[in-house]
Amino acid sequence: MITEKPQVLIVDDEPQMLLAMEAVLKRLSVNVTKCSSGPEALETLKRVKADLIISDMKMPEMTGLELLAK
């Protein structure tokens, strides 16, 4: 039986937070895609199906709440 790993999208404007979250998630055997802004995440979601989105709430350009609403 072949099962795909869950796809997690993490969005944060702080590079160190992206790296830290990626390190934790990789230990859980999931595929991780990182984005540094809400607009970048929206573009990424046109190509990548995310099973879970983890987003910073306070980001310039677009808040995490605005991203998740879209």
N, C-alpha and C positions, 0 to 999 in steps of 0.2 A: 504494500500500500504506500503510495506516494502522497505526502501531505506537504503543502506549501507552508512556509513560515509566515506568520502574520507580518503585515507591513505597517510600521509605525512612522508617522511623520512628526518630527519635532521642530518647533518654530521658536526661535529666541534670537534677539538682536545681540546677545552677548556670546562671543565665540567660545569662551571657557565653559559656559553653561551647556552649550550644544555638545562640546566634547565630553563633559561629565555625564550628561544624560545618555549619550551614545554608548559610553563605556558600560554603564549600568544595563542598558537595554540589550547590548550584544551578549551579555552573560545569560540572558533569558532566551537566547536562540530566536531572535526576531530580526527581520530586515529593517534597517533604519535609513530613513531619508531625512536630511537636515536642510532647513531653510532659515535664513537670517531676517526675514521680514514677512509680513502678511501678504503683500503683493507677490512676492516670490513663491510663497506657499500656494497661492491660488493658481499660478502658472504651472507649478509642479503637479497639482491635483488634476490638471488636464491630461497628464501623461501617466501618473502613478495612482493606483487605487490604494487608499490608506484604510486600514482596518481600525486604526486609532490615531487621533491627532492630539498631541500634547503641545500646548502653546503658552508662551509667556503672555501675560495680560497687558503689561505696560511696555509697548513698543512704539517707536516713532512711525509715522505714515499711517498705520492701521493697528488698532488694539487687538489683542487676542479675542475679545468678545466680538468685535466687528468681523474678524476672520471667520470665527466659528459660525456666526450668523449667515455668512455667505455660503 
